[in-house]
Amino acid sequence: MNPLLLRGQTGTCRVFPGETIRSLASYIGNRQGAILVADRTAFDLHGAHFPDFPVITLESAETGKTLETAALLYKKFIEQGVDRNWLVIGIGGGVICDIAGFVASTFMRGLDFGFVATTLLAQVDAALGGKNGLNFRGYKNMVGTFRQPAFVLCDYDLLGTLPEKEVRCGLSEIIKTAAIADENLFSYLEGHLEECLALERPALNEIVPRTCRIKLDIVGRDETEQGLRRKLNFGHTIGHALEKAFPMSHGEAVGAGMAAAAHISHRKGMLSKEDRDRLIRLIQRARLLTTPGVPAESLREAIAQDKKREGRTIHFVFLERIGKAVVEAVDLEEIKEALDDLCES
């Protein structure tokens, strides 16, 4: 199978859309050993296909993506005799990939690692790009590293056990990617959304590799998010604030964040009403949120602590049209005022 490649400053990543977990052992190579950090549910469902190496299972909860969890894994790595010739493999969704990637990047000053992405969101976004982040005091991804996984396996068969809500969350990131960079992909989603929601194989063969290519291309040109990569944060400034202010999944929060960003882009005269409504319709059809649904006051503090903030400004991603985004530094008050209007409407 020919991989999609990302050659970054922190390593080369090979992404294999459609690769089976049954081939995982072949990616370990001649290393002395490997240790698996797996989502507990993924282990229960698919553990029979894991290679015969030590497994540490974790609950895949955003609340567990902390330095305390990292310390627990460091302890277990030491107990297992992990050294620099070992490979760390994260098997799970975005939370597990973040934890495994962060711990591998920092243990003994950095071990090689790879991922088996078991959710749609991880296959098209969270497992890709080399960002490995932990939350701190409720603020999302405030502690982290840039370091590329050696490989990412995207086994479509694993998606069949996902709850429908998790599928919708993955589609949220696919919609985001299409909205900022590929109008043709956006049009495909409009015409085949039900097949995508049903995880039909022809649809997965279309949307997963295309979404991966876009992200890998952007990250390959701006690995450490100095400019271009910021476009991938479309919907995430408000989305991350929603996650902190109100219990909801990342995909749901990004859906509402995209809708809010589309409204703000239209309000600034950057995005046409037609394209704004087109995006919101697709988000609604994916059965995702399109309104914040919480008081604006509860979002302001979280946005003020966003890691994309620089002083009194924040790098915010606007849409100019479907398939084209732009990043601008805007005053935090401008975003807060727009949120006031959105939350009241």
Summary of the structure (lengths in Angstrom):
residues: 345
radius of gyration: 19.4
end to end distance: 50.2
largest distance: 59.5
contacts: 1252
relative contact order: 0.11
helix: 54%
strand: 21%
